């Protein structure tokens, strides 16, 4: 397995603000990512868009964008 440089979740909130969350490869599923939110991450109710970006020394790519709905 190649060493990872970064696994980053590109995030866009309901109001259009953007940010990044540094994720980790899931311990049981090598095709999944894990990120535990902290207070303030999901500061707005409505739809959030998440888009994974993975970078190795010799390759980088993005996963599919997914929508997550945060309820008030």
C-alpha positions in Angstrom: 0.0 0.0 0.0 1.3 3.5 -0.9 1.8 5.9 2.0 -1.0 8.5 2.2 -0.1 12.2 2.2 -3.6 13.6 2.7 -7.2 12.7 2.9 -9.3 15.8 3.0 -13.0 16.4 3.0 -13.9 19.5 1.0 -17.0 21.0 2.6 -19.6 23.5 1.5 -22.2 24.7 3.9 -25.8 25.8 3.2 -24.8 29.5 2.9 -22.0 28.7 0.4 -19.1 28.9 2.8 -16.4 26.4 2.2 -13.8 24.6 4.4 -11.8 21.4 4.8 -12.0 18.5 7.3 -9.0 16.2 7.5 -10.4 12.7 7.5 -8.8 9.2 8.0 -9.2 6.0 6.1 -11.8 3.9 7.9 -10.4 1.1 10.1 -12.6 -1.6 8.7 -13.4 -0.4 5.1 -10.5 0.7 3.0 -12.8 2.4 0.6 -14.4 4.6 3.2 -13.3 7.7 5.2 -14.0 8.7 8.8 -14.3 12.1 10.3 -15.7 13.0 13.7 -17.3 16.4 13.8 -16.5 18.9 16.5 -18.6 21.7 17.9 -19.1 24.4 15.3 -18.5 22.1 12.2 -22.2 21.8 11.4 -23.2 25.3 12.5 -26.1 25.6 10.0 -29.2 23.4 9.4 -30.0 22.4 5.8 -27.9 20.7 3.1 -24.1 20.3 3.3 -21.9 19.0 0.5 -18.9 16.8 1.2 -16.3 15.9 -1.4 -13.3 13.7 -0.6 -9.9 14.4 -2.0 -7.1 11.9 -1.6 -3.4 12.5 -2.5 -0.5 10.1 -2.7 3.0 11.0 -3.9 2.3 9.7 -7.4 -1.5 10.2 -7.7 -4.4 12.3 -6.5 -8.1 12.2 -7.1 -11.5 13.0 -5.8 -14.5 10.9 -4.8 -18.1 11.5 -5.5 -19.7 14.5 -3.9 -22.4 13.6 -1.3 -25.1 15.7 0.2 -25.8 15.5 4.0 -28.8 17.2 5.5 -28.5 18.7 9.0 -31.8 19.0 10.9 -32.3 21.9 13.2 
